[in-house]
Amino acid sequence: MKRRVLSICLVLALCLTLLPATALAVGSTYLALGDSITTGYALPEAEGNPQTVGAPFAKLVADTLGYTLENKAIDGETSTSLLTKLTEGDISVSGADLITITIGGNDLMGAFYNHLITSYNDDPNNDDDITLSGLMAALKDPNSNITLLQSVFTYVGGFSTSPAALEALEQVDSNLQDILEAIRSNNAQARILVATQYDPYKWMTAPENDFLEGHVATLKGTFTAGVLTLNEKITAAVAQMSDANISVVDVYAAFDGSEENLCNAYYGGTTINFSPLSYDV
């Protein structure tokens, strides 16, 4: 059964206790930036009921604390696309009292797919090249594409140290610093909370003797390594700002301590969903 990304409202609420009392006044503006974690990808709306699990976390935070919410996040947002919007003035931050940012996961997912496709196409043992759309189609119907996927999955183990991963992680580090500086140049007072990325594959399993079974452990290990490095980059970028009003929210730790799968990464036997963020396969 497809799992849903549950609210990270409680994690953020812990950090909101650091806010000065004046920043919690009813009518303050909360600007939510980032990717599908912030849009609430695959979550049912819970209009008018801030305590209902299933509403996007930004709505829960706003409703609970009395903020006026401006949710400018979009599914698939990357650190590069968010930086472009901020520097080109497509998103105004000047009136926000609180800003949250979830970013970097799509950068890592894009690098993951790029690594698999490049590795497959560069291997002389493979006759035909694959594209992103071809790989996504195979993931939608793995039983009809077992031979292809078995070949593709052999390259998973090299992802965390691949050029694609390393380049994406360095780009997130650089972009996030620029994102924070762009916000600060137009808003000197807002409280800014930057979320770390949860591990989407912690709970992924495959049935015994299934073709994916032998690859799950490798997938978990290599992607967890990538997520941990991503979170190091996020933490370092925030630290570089030396701004007491900018903090990291450790969403990774909160999800890592959960007792069940809280995200969209799953394997249902007929479909592989490697889309914990916005890649809807």
Buried (B, 14 or more C-beta within 10 A) or exposed (E): EEBBBBBBBEBBBEBBEEBEEEBBEEEBBBBBBBBBBBBBBBBEEBEEEBEBEBBBBBBBBBBBBEBBBBBBBBBBBBBBBBBEBBBEEEBEBEEBBBBBBBBBBBBBBBBBBBBBBBBBEEEEEBEEEBEEEBBBBBBBEBEEBBEBBBBBBBBBBBBBEBEBBBEBBEBBBBBBBBBBBBBBEBBEEBBBBBBBBBBBBBBBEBEEEBBBEEBBEBBBBBBBBBBBBBBEBBBEBBEBBEBEBBBBBBBBEBBEEEEEBBBBBBBEEEBBBBBBBBBBB
